[in-house]
Amino acid sequence: MSAAVYEFIKLVLFIVFVTNLYACIYFAIDKYYYEQQGGFYQQGFLWLNGSYALGNLDIIQTFGDSKSYIYALFWALQTARTCGYGVATPKNYV
């Protein structure tokens, strides 16, 4: 295997790792505030209970944790590959 192919594979694996890390962090922050149901929850600042892309439905109640993480992974991938947030936008200040 040539050095260029090895470097490319290493780069792709690094991007996958970082994207998953960001998705975990993004999901954990909103999940924490979702479970507390404090000010961010009541004001609709959490993507877990009011995603514009999914018609403001409660993602946790509708899909559960595993699919909610996949949605967070979609957000992280979209943000990593573009200059903006697109359809999945963060709704809280964190």
C-alpha positions in Angstrom: 0.0 0.0 0.0 1.4 3.4 -1.0 2.0 6.1 1.5 -0.6 8.3 0.0 -3.3 5.7 0.4 -2.3 5.1 4.0 -2.4 8.8 4.7 -5.8 9.1 3.1 -7.2 6.2 5.2 -5.7 7.8 8.3 -7.4 11.1 7.5 -10.8 9.5 6.9 -10.6 7.6 10.2 -9.6 10.8 12.0 -12.6 12.6 10.6 -14.9 9.8 11.6 -13.5 9.8 15.1 -13.8 13.6 15.5 -17.3 13.6 14.0 -18.5 10.9 16.5 -16.9 12.8 19.3 -18.8 16.0 18.4 -22.0 14.1 18.0 -21.6 12.5 21.5 -20.9 15.9 23.0 -23.8 17.5 21.2 -26.2 14.7 22.2 -25.0 14.6 25.8 -25.5 18.4 26.3 -29.1 18.4 25.0 -29.9 15.1 26.7 -28.8 16.5 30.0 -31.0 19.6 29.6 -33.8 17.5 28.3 -33.8 15.3 31.4 -33.7 18.4 33.7 -36.6 20.0 31.8 -35.5 23.4 33.0 -35.4 26.7 31.3 -33.9 25.5 28.0 -36.5 22.8 27.7 -39.5 25.0 28.5 -38.3 27.7 26.1 -37.8 25.2 23.3 -34.1 25.7 23.0 -33.3 22.0 22.7 -33.2 20.1 19.4 -34.4 17.0 21.2 -37.8 18.5 21.9 -38.2 20.8 19.0 -36.2 20.2 15.8 -37.2 22.5 12.9 -36.1 19.9 10.4 -38.6 17.3 11.8 -41.5 19.6 12.4 -40.8 20.5 16.0 -41.6 16.9 17.3 -40.1 15.5 20.4 -37.2 13.4 19.1 -36.6 11.4 22.3 -40.2 10.4 22.8 -40.7 9.6 19.1 -37.4 7.9 18.2 -35.6 7.0 21.5 -31.9 7.5 22.3 -30.3 5.5 19.5 -32.0 7.3 16.7 -31.5 10.6 18.5 -27.8 10.0 18.5 -27.9 9.3 14.8 -29.6 12.7 14.3 -26.8 14.2 16.4 -24.3 12.4 14.2 -26.0 13.8 11.1 -25.7 17.3 12.6 -22.0 16.8 13.3 -21.3 15.4 9.8 -23.2 18.2 8.2 -21.4 20.9 10.2 -18.0 19.3 9.5 -18.6 19.2 5.7 -20.2 22.6 5.2 -19.8 26.1 6.4 -23.1 26.3 8.1 -25.7 24.2 10.0 -28.3 23.7 7.3 -31.4 21.9 8.4 -30.2 20.9 11.9 -29.4 23.9 13.9 -28.4 24.1 17.6 -31.0 25.8 19.7 -29.3 26.5 23.0 -26.3 28.7 23.9 -24.0 25.8 24.8 
